[in-house]
């Protein structure tokens, strides 16, 4: 697992095959996107980490992610030691 700098490229709310939840996609420089899914109850916690009031404000936000090649484990504030476990 490593910590990577990233930018939130897109956010979606909806029914993702078997559950209602949220999807966030990250971009790492020139590489492709990596997306994570989580339950609706985590949205408020995610907004607190980034000190935002609205879900729609997330795209374009710089962040850090603790991730492996295939899985994102935590999303963090770009400048502060504030993380949310996904």
C-alpha positions in Angstrom: 0.0 0.0 0.0 1.2 3.5 -0.8 0.0 7.0 -0.5 -0.7 8.7 -3.8 -1.6 12.3 -4.7 -4.8 12.4 -6.7 -7.6 14.6 -7.9 -11.3 13.7 -7.6 -12.5 13.6 -11.1 -16.2 12.7 -10.7 -18.8 11.8 -8.1 -22.0 9.9 -8.5 -24.9 8.9 -6.3 -27.2 6.1 -7.3 -28.1 2.5 -7.4 -24.9 0.5 -8.3 -26.2 -2.9 -9.2 -26.9 -4.2 -5.7 -26.9 -1.2 -3.4 -27.6 2.5 -3.1 -24.5 4.4 -2.6 -21.8 6.8 -3.8 -19.0 6.4 -6.4 -15.9 8.6 -6.5 -13.4 8.4 -9.3 -9.8 9.6 -8.9 -7.1 10.5 -11.4 -3.4 10.1 -10.7 -1.6 12.5 -13.1 -1.8 11.1 -16.7 -2.8 7.6 -15.6 -6.4 6.3 -15.8 -9.2 6.5 -13.3 -9.6 4.4 -10.2 -13.1 4.4 -8.7 -14.4 3.4 -5.2 -17.9 2.7 -4.0 -19.3 3.2 -0.5 -22.5 3.5 1.4 -24.6 6.7 1.6 -23.8 7.0 5.3 -20.1 7.8 4.6 -20.9 11.0 2.5 -21.1 13.2 5.5 -17.8 11.9 6.9 -16.1 12.4 3.5 -17.4 16.0 3.3 -16.0 16.7 6.8 -12.5 15.4 5.8 -12.4 17.9 3.0 -14.2 20.7 5.0 -16.9 21.0 2.3 -20.7 21.5 2.6 -21.8 20.1 -0.7 -21.3 16.8 -2.5 -21.2 18.7 -5.8 -18.0 20.6 -4.6 -15.9 17.4 -4.6 -14.9 17.1 -8.3 -11.6 18.9 -8.9 -10.6 18.6 -5.2 -7.0 17.5 -4.7 -6.6 14.6 -2.2 -4.4 11.8 -1.1 -5.3 8.1 -1.3 -3.9 5.1 0.5 -4.1 2.5 -2.2 -2.8 -0.7 -3.6 -2.8 -1.5 -7.4 -6.4 -2.6 -7.2 -8.0 -1.1 -4.1 -8.4 2.3 -2.3 -8.3 1.9 1.4 -8.5 5.5 2.6 -9.1 9.0 1.2 -7.4 12.0 2.8 -7.2 15.7 2.8 -4.4 17.0 0.6 -2.7 19.2 3.2 -4.0 17.9 6.6 -3.8 14.6 8.3 -7.5 13.9 8.0 -8.5 10.5 6.5 -11.6 8.5 6.0 -11.5 4.7 5.8 -13.5 3.4 2.8 
